[in-house]
Amino acid sequence: MNSTRLFAVARKEVVQLRRDVRSLLLAFLLPILLLVLFGYAISWDVTHITTAIVDQDRSARSRELVDAFRASGYFTVVEHPERTRDLVPLLDAGRVQLALVIPPRFAADLATGRLAPVQAIVDGSDANTATIVLAYATSIVQTYSDGVALTARSTPITSARRVWFNEELSSRNMIVPGLVAVIMMVIAAMLTSLTIAREWERGTMEQLAATPVTRAEVVVGKLLPYLAIGILDVIAVSVLGVLLFGVPFRGNVALLAILTTAFLTGALGLGMFISAVAKSQLLATQMAMILTFLPAFLLSGFMFSIDVMPPALQAVTFLVPARYFLVVTRGIFLKGVGIPVLYVQGLLMIAFAVAGLAAAIRSFRKELA
């Protein structure tokens, strides 16, 4: 591989990029826009749960339980119906997500040590939200029950809970590092998916084929400017994630840079392969979106846990490069882990880089043979 010819191809690509304002906007603005959009739009934290409470006991104890729900920060009590049948239209209309029924003799049963059942009715039309709401409600009732059960003579067993890596259990701390992986997979492939197709549409491929450059020099030369752009994008998105969303960064910057380079090389190679196969910018863009965005968003573990997927789909996820980079970004951002933990993902991304480059180079066989 001749370095002079390689950098000549790279310079040619830089000149074309400078003339293509749309590609530059795609390269530098789209990652930031996607981070801001998804960072604010996607959240698995369930708060401000609209709640209706039917207090049939109207005692000091029942008011304490109601206050416990209000003070939790998760529930917003919006209705106080007199009768349980008044809950039906509220749930039907979606005005409340949770209905709590405190029975008569609630305080009396607690005072005598008898079972005092509290009924929680949840809107199950959204199963995931309903599960979380029930878990919150059960936890509050259990905490209140434990407090009532304490007496001066008792020495209860208590558990000390501690959460590592995401102390506030904020879904945003998990989402933003994952977005870095998903966004860069899509952007990198889309950037290079236009390069070779653009040569074909402008009629300059024949001129390129007539030069003494090899297939490898064309691929690597065209890839270098986009690799530099991709690294700048990762830096910008990471800094924005820390400053705008308050996501902690506990890891090694150099390690993230090295693994990012391997990941981007593979993604850029995949985009160039798509470009060579499609020979049309429109078709190349569509193929890049289908082959990168959907797998990265749905099958990488970003939106849905891989462990709960069907076995056949779990097997498919091993072919999704974003799955491995997702582990890297979350591991470096939140846990501060290094090579001893991430070496498997690192090796797999290096393999992805080699495979992406090989596929891109091979796709030029007919054009530049």
C-alpha positions as CSV (number, residue, x, y, z in Angstrom):
1,M,0.0,0.0,0.0
2,N,1.6,3.3,-1.2
3,S,1.1,6.0,1.4
4,T,1.4,8.8,-1.3
5,R,-1.5,7.4,-3.3
6,L,-3.5,6.6,-0.2
7,F,-3.3,10.2,1.1
8,A,-4.0,11.5,-2.3
9,V,-7.3,9.6,-2.3
10,A,-8.0,10.9,1.2
11,R,-7.3,14.5,0.1
12,K,-9.6,14.1,-2.9
13,E,-12.4,12.9,-0.5
14,V,-11.8,15.9,1.8
15,V,-12.2,18.2,-1.2
16,Q,-15.4,16.5,-2.2
17,L,-16.7,16.7,1.4
18,R,-16.0,20.4,1.6
19,R,-18.1,21.0,-1.4
20,D,-21.0,18.8,-0.1
21,V,-22.7,20.9,2.5
22,R,-25.4,18.2,3.1
23,S,-22.9,15.6,4.0
24,L,-21.1,17.9,6.4
25,L,-24.4,18.8,8.1
26,L,-25.2,15.1,8.3
27,A,-21.8,14.4,9.8
28,F,-21.6,17.0,12.5
29,L,-25.2,18.1,13.3
30,L,-27.2,14.9,13.1
31,P,-25.4,13.0,15.9
32,I,-25.9,16.0,18.3
33,L,-29.6,16.3,17.2
34,L,-30.2,12.6,17.7
35,L,-28.6,12.6,21.1
36,V,-30.7,15.6,22.3
37,L,-33.9,14.2,20.8
38,F,-33.5,10.7,22.0
39,G,-31.9,11.7,25.3
40,Y,-34.9,13.7,26.3
41,A,-37.6,11.6,24.5
42,I,-36.6,8.2,25.8
43,S,-36.9,7.5,29.5
44,W,-37.8,4.4,31.4
45,D,-38.3,6.3,34.7
46,V,-42.0,6.3,35.6
47,T,-42.9,9.3,37.6
48,H,-46.0,11.6,38.2
49,I,-48.3,8.5,38.2
50,T,-51.8,9.8,38.3
51,T,-53.6,8.2,41.3
52,A,-57.1,8.0,42.7
53,I,-57.5,7.0,46.4
54,V,-60.7,5.8,48.0
55,D,-60.2,6.2,51.8
56,Q,-63.0,4.3,53.4
57,D,-61.4,4.4,56.8
58,R,-60.7,8.1,57.1
59,S,-58.4,7.5,60.1
60,A,-55.0,8.9,61.1
61,R,-53.4,5.6,59.9
62,S,-55.1,5.8,56.5
63,R,-54.0,9.4,56.1
64,E,-50.4,8.4,56.9
65,L,-50.5,5.9,54.1
66,V,-51.9,8.4,51.6
67,D,-49.2,10.9,52.7
68,A,-46.6,8.2,52.1
69,F,-47.8,7.9,48.5
70,R,-47.7,11.7,48.0
71,A,-44.2,12.0,49.6
72,S,-42.7,9.2,47.4
73,G,-42.2,11.5,44.4
74,Y,-43.7,8.9,42.1
75,F,-47.4,9.3,42.6
76,T,-49.6,12.4,42.0
77,V,-53.0,12.0,43.8
78,V,-55.5,13.7,41.5
79,E,-58.8,12.2,42.6
80,H,-60.5,11.2,46.0
81,P,-63.7,9.3,45.0
82,E,-66.2,8.5,47.7
83,R,-67.1,5.1,46.4
84,T,-65.1,2.3,44.7
85,R,-67.5,2.2,41.7
86,D,-66.5,5.8,40.9
87,L,-63.0,4.5,40.0
88,V,-64.3,2.7,36.9
89,P,-64.9,5.8,34.7
90,L,-61.6,7.3,35.9
91,L,-59.6,4.2,34.8
92,D,-61.7,3.8,31.6
93,A,-60.9,7.4,30.5
94,G,-57.2,7.1,31.4
95,R,-57.5,9.9,33.9
96,V,-55.7,7.8,36.5
97,Q,-53.1,5.0,36.2
98,L,-53.5,3.7,39.7
99,A,-56.5,3.4,42.0
100,L,-55.9,2.7,45.7
101,V,-58.7,1.4,48.0
102,I,-58.2,1.6,51.8
103,P,-60.9,-0.5,53.5
104,P,-63.0,0.3,56.5
105,R,-61.4,-0.7,59.9
106,F,-57.9,-0.3,58.4
107,A,-56.6,1.4,61.5
108,A,-58.5,-0.9,63.9
109,D,-57.0,-4.0,62.1
110,L,-53.5,-2.6,62.3
111,A,-54.0,-1.9,66.1
112,T,-55.1,-5.4,66.8
113,G,-52.4,-7.0,64.6
114,R,-54.9,-8.4,62.1
115,L,-54.3,-8.4,58.3
116,A,-55.3,-5.0,56.8
117,P,-55.5,-5.5,53.0
118,V,-55.1,-2.5,50.7
119,Q,-56.3,-2.9,47.1
120,A,-54.2,-1.5,44.3
121,I,-55.9,-1.4,40.8
122,V,-53.6,-0.5,38.0
123,D,-54.3,0.3,34.3
124,G,-52.7,-2.7,32.5
125,S,-53.1,-1.4,29.0
126,D,-49.4,-0.5,29.1
127,A,-47.9,-3.7,30.6
128,N,-44.4,-2.4,31.3
129,T,-45.7,0.8,33.0
130,A,-48.2,-1.2,35.0
131,T,-45.5,-3.5,36.3
132,I,-43.4,-0.6,37.5
133,V,-46.4,1.2,39.0
134,L,-47.4,-2.0,41.0
135,A,-43.8,-2.4,42.2
136,Y,-43.7,1.2,43.4
137,A,-47.0,0.9,45.2
138,T,-46.1,-2.5,46.8
139,S,-42.8,-1.0,48.0
140,I,-44.5,2.0,49.6
141,V,-47.2,-0.1,51.3
142,Q,-44.6,-2.6,52.5
143,T,-42.4,0.2,53.9
144,Y,-45.4,1.7,55.7
145,S,-46.3,-1.7,57.1
146,D,-42.8,-2.3,58.4
147,G,-42.9,1.1,60.1
148,V,-46.2,0.3,61.8
149,A,-44.9,-3.1,63.0
150,L,-41.9,-1.5,64.8
151,T,-42.3,-1.3,68.5
152,A,-40.1,-0.1,71.3
153,R,-39.3,-3.6,72.3
154,S,-38.6,-5.0,68.9
155,T,-35.2,-5.1,67.3
156,P,-36.1,-5.6,63.6
157,I,-33.7,-6.9,61.0
158,T,-32.9,-4.2,58.5
159,S,-31.3,-4.4,55.2
160,A,-28.8,-1.8,53.9
161,R,-29.2,-1.4,50.2
162,R,-26.5,0.2,48.0
163,V,-26.7,0.7,44.2
164,W,-23.4,0.7,42.3
165,F,-22.6,2.6,39.1
166,N,-26.0,4.3,38.8
167,E,-26.8,5.4,42.4
168,E,-30.0,7.3,41.5
169,L,-31.2,4.4,39.2
170,S,-31.7,7.0,36.5
171,S,-32.6,5.5,33.2
172,R,-30.9,8.4,31.4
173,N,-27.5,7.3,32.8
174,M,-28.1,4.0,30.9
175,I,-29.7,5.5,27.8
176,V,-27.1,8.2,26.9
177,P,-24.0,5.9,26.7
178,G,-26.1,3.5,24.7
179,L,-27.1,6.3,22.4
180,V,-23.4,6.9,21.6
181,A,-23.1,3.4,20.3
182,V,-26.4,3.4,18.3
183,I,-25.9,6.9,16.8
184,M,-22.4,6.3,15.7
185,M,-23.3,2.9,14.1
186,V,-25.9,4.6,12.0
187,I,-24.0,7.8,11.2
188,A,-20.7,6.1,10.3
189,A,-22.4,3.7,7.9
190,M,-24.6,6.4,6.3
191,L,-21.6,8.7,5.7
192,T,-19.6,6.2,3.7
193,S,-22.6,4.6,2.1
194,L,-22.7,7.7,-0.2
195,T,-19.1,7.8,-1.2
196,I,-18.8,5.2,-4.0
197,A,-22.4,5.7,-5.1
198,R,-21.6,9.4,-5.6
199,E,-18.6,8.4,-7.8
200,W,-20.9,6.3,-10.0
201,E,-23.6,9.0,-10.2
202,R,-21.1,11.7,-11.1
203,G,-19.3,9.5,-13.7
204,T,-15.9,9.7,-12.0
205,M,-15.6,6.0,-11.2
206,E,-14.1,5.3,-14.6
207,Q,-11.4,7.9,-14.0
208,L,-10.7,6.5,-10.6
209,A,-10.4,3.0,-12.1
210,A,-7.9,4.2,-14.6
211,T,-5.5,5.4,-11.9
212,P,-2.8,3.1,-10.5
213,V,-4.3,3.1,-7.0
214,T,-5.2,-0.3,-5.6
215,R,-8.5,-1.3,-4.2
216,A,-7.1,-1.2,-0.6
217,E,-5.8,2.3,-1.2
218,V,-9.1,3.6,-2.4
219,V,-11.0,2.1,0.5
220,V,-8.6,3.2,3.2
221,G,-8.1,6.6,1.6
222,K,-11.8,7.3,1.4
223,L,-12.3,6.0,4.9
224,L,-9.7,8.1,6.7
225,P,-11.6,11.5,6.5
226,Y,-14.8,9.9,7.8
227,L,-12.9,8.1,10.6
228,A,-11.6,11.5,11.7
229,I,-15.2,12.9,11.6
230,G,-16.5,9.9,13.5
231,I,-14.0,10.4,16.3
232,L,-14.9,14.1,16.5
233,D,-18.6,13.1,16.7
234,V,-18.0,10.6,19.5
235,I,-16.1,13.3,21.4
236,A,-18.8,15.9,20.9
237,V,-21.6,13.4,21.8
238,S,-19.8,12.2,24.9
239,V,-19.0,15.7,26.2
240,L,-22.6,16.7,25.5
241,G,-23.9,13.6,27.3
242,V,-21.8,14.5,30.4
243,L,-22.5,18.2,30.4
244,L,-26.2,18.3,29.3
245,F,-27.5,15.1,30.8
246,G,-25.2,14.8,33.8
247,V,-24.0,11.3,32.9
248,P,-20.9,10.3,34.8
249,F,-17.7,9.4,32.9
250,R,-15.5,7.2,35.1
251,G,-13.4,5.4,32.6
252,N,-10.2,5.9,30.6
253,V,-10.5,8.3,27.6
254,A,-7.6,6.6,25.7
255,L,-9.3,3.2,26.0
256,L,-12.6,4.6,24.7
257,A,-10.7,6.3,21.8
258,I,-9.0,3.0,20.8
259,L,-12.1,0.9,20.9
260,T,-14.1,3.7,19.2
261,T,-11.6,3.7,16.3
262,A,-12.0,-0.1,15.8
263,F,-15.8,0.2,15.9
264,L,-16.0,3.1,13.5
265,T,-13.6,1.4,11.1
266,G,-15.9,-1.6,10.8
267,A,-19.0,0.6,10.5
268,L,-17.4,2.8,7.9
269,G,-16.3,-0.3,6.0
270,L,-19.8,-1.6,6.1
271,G,-21.1,1.7,4.7
272,M,-18.6,1.6,1.9
273,F,-19.5,-2.0,1.0
274,I,-23.2,-0.9,0.8
275,S,-22.2,2.1,-1.4
276,A,-20.3,-0.2,-3.8
277,V,-23.1,-2.7,-4.0
278,A,-25.9,-0.1,-4.4
279,K,-24.3,2.3,-6.9
280,S,-27.1,4.8,-6.1
281,Q,-27.1,7.3,-3.3
282,L,-30.8,6.9,-2.6
283,L,-30.6,3.1,-2.5
284,A,-27.4,3.2,-0.5
285,T,-29.0,5.5,2.2
286,Q,-32.0,3.2,2.5
287,M,-29.9,0.1,2.8
288,A,-27.7,1.7,5.4
289,M,-30.7,2.7,7.5
290,I,-32.2,-0.8,7.3
291,L,-28.9,-2.6,8.0
292,T,-27.7,-0.3,10.8
293,F,-30.5,1.6,12.6
294,L,-33.0,-1.2,13.2
295,P,-30.5,-3.8,14.4
296,A,-28.6,-1.2,16.5
297,F,-31.7,0.2,18.0
298,L,-33.7,-3.0,18.6
299,L,-31.2,-5.9,18.8
300,S,-28.2,-4.4,20.5
301,G,-29.7,-4.5,24.0
302,F,-30.3,-0.7,23.9
303,M,-34.1,-0.8,23.9
304,F,-34.8,-4.4,25.0
305,S,-32.8,-6.7,27.2
306,I,-31.2,-9.5,25.1
307,D,-31.8,-12.0,27.9
308,V,-35.6,-11.8,27.4
309,M,-35.5,-12.3,23.6
310,P,-36.4,-15.6,22.0
311,P,-33.3,-17.9,21.6
312,A,-33.3,-17.5,17.8
313,L,-33.3,-13.7,18.1
314,Q,-30.6,-13.8,20.8
315,A,-28.4,-15.7,18.3
316,V,-29.0,-13.0,15.7
317,T,-27.8,-10.3,18.1
318,F,-24.3,-11.7,18.0
319,L,-24.1,-10.4,14.5
320,V,-24.9,-6.8,15.6
321,P,-21.7,-4.9,16.2
322,A,-23.5,-2.2,18.3
323,R,-24.2,-4.9,20.9
324,Y,-20.4,-5.0,21.8
325,F,-19.8,-1.2,21.6
326,L,-22.9,-0.7,23.8
327,V,-21.1,-2.8,26.5
328,V,-18.0,-0.7,26.0
329,T,-19.7,2.7,26.3
330,R,-21.7,1.7,29.4
331,G,-18.8,0.0,31.0
332,I,-16.4,2.9,30.5
333,F,-18.9,5.7,31.3
334,L,-20.7,4.2,34.3
335,K,-18.3,1.6,35.7
336,G,-14.9,2.9,34.7
337,V,-13.8,-0.6,33.7
338,G,-10.7,-1.4,31.6
339,I,-9.2,-3.9,29.3
340,P,-9.4,-6.9,31.8
341,V,-13.2,-6.6,31.6
342,L,-13.7,-5.3,28.0
343,Y,-11.1,-7.4,26.1
344,V,-13.7,-9.7,24.6
345,Q,-15.7,-6.8,23.2
346,G,-12.4,-5.2,22.0
347,L,-11.3,-8.3,20.1
348,L,-14.8,-8.7,18.5
349,M,-14.8,-5.0,17.4
350,I,-11.3,-5.5,15.9
351,A,-12.7,-8.5,14.0
352,F,-15.6,-6.3,12.9
353,A,-13.2,-3.7,11.6
354,V,-11.2,-6.3,9.7
355,A,-14.4,-7.8,8.2
356,G,-15.8,-4.4,7.3
357,L,-12.6,-3.4,5.5
358,A,-12.3,-6.7,3.8
359,A,-15.9,-6.5,2.5
360,A,-15.4,-3.0,1.2
361,I,-12.1,-3.9,-0.5
362,R,-13.6,-7.0,-2.1
363,S,-16.6,-5.1,-3.4
364,F,-14.2,-3.1,-5.6
365,R,-12.9,-6.2,-7.4
366,K,-14.9,-5.7,-10.6
367,E,-14.5,-1.9,-10.8
368,L,-10.8,-1.7,-10.1
369,A,-9.5,-5.1,-11.1
